[in-house]
Structure formats: C-alpha cells, structure tokens
Amino acid sequence: MIRIVTRSRLAQLEEDARAAIDRAERAKATTAEVGAILTQVMRELSAAQQELLLKDIEIRRLREELGRGPVEGETLTVLLHHGEPHTIYASRADAYADTATHGAPPDQVWKPCGERPAAAFTWRCEAFIYNPASNGFRRLHLPAEKTLGEAA
C-alpha cells in the first residue's frame, strides 16, 4: 500500500511531535517538583515520628513514676514567691532555674532563711520529704521551736 503525504500533513505531524515533546518536558519538570515536595514531606514526617516516639517514651516514664507513688525519703522543692507557693519541683536545681526565668539572677547564692518569715523573701525554696507514716510530705527543715514567754 502506498500512502501519499502532503506538505500540510507533514507540517501537522511535525507540529504534533513538537507539542508532544513540550508536554513530555512539562511532565518531567512537574515530576521533579513533586519529587522535591515529596522528599521534604518525608523529611518532616520522619522528624514528626521521631518527636512522637520521644514523647511516647517520656509519657511511659512519667506513667511508671506516677504509678510507683512516692518513695520514703524522696524530696520535693516548693518554690515560694513572697511566702506563697508558686510551683513544685522534683529538684532544687529545677526550682533555682525557674527563679532565673522570673528575674532572679541565675548566679544568685541561696542562703538558709533562718527565722525570718517566708513572706520576707521574694523567692524562697523549701524542701519537703516524703514521710510514709503520714502518707504525705513534711518540711525537711522545721523552724526552731520558740519558747513561750511567762504569763504576767
């Protein structure tokens, strides 16, 4: 079979071929863009999964700690602000760090409070120790007992 191709038909075929090549190049560029976006999304997903894993581990640790209850001799530190409880911390170092976020100098030297009332201090840390006999926490250092004066 013999087929005769005219100039107009040949021009049409060439134009169709150019259009097909253009579509292929656009598809290739779009594929590259989508690949780059997908790569970024996969990185973000991986980071989010890692963060979730770390939080899950921390939640498990806290649940175990909560489930075991207080242990005899365990201490807590109560941060007092002008004599009023502000926050409870697992350690004195955490309490000191928090006072720094509220304006106390981070290198502040903490001294025993003596007989002065807690309200006399802007920030004061009081340690409490778990006492199983009372099923609660008691002050670690009780103030010195004051003797009562004689009646007149």
Phi, psi and omega in degrees: 000136182250135179237133180260128181250126180271166178298320181294322178292319178295318178297320179296318179295319178296317178296319177298322179293317178298317180296320179295318177297319179298316179297321180295319179294318177296318178297320179296317179296318179296320178298320179295318178298313180298321178298318179294317178296316179298320178298315179296317179298320179295322176297314180296320178297317179298316179297318179295319178296321178296316179297317178297320179297315179297320179292323177297318178298316180295320179297317178299316179298316180294323177296317178298316180297317179293321182291330182284338181076177181289150180247141181305132180089351179293139181245153172233155177241127178258125177269120181256138176243112185052041176085353180257138178302133180252304183207152177251134183235154177286337181218157178295324180299320178296320179296316179298320179296323181291323178299329178295327178287344179258011173109351177287143180299135182295337180261019181300138177269120181270128182242158175300145186277343179066217184269356181293144181292154182300328181293344180284353182247140174295309177234136178214140178252131176240130178268139177234140182242143182285131179239106184296334180296325180260358182056038180197185180260141177236155178301138181289317180241109178279147178295153180298141179291140179258138177276141179278140179290161181288147178287148183280000000 
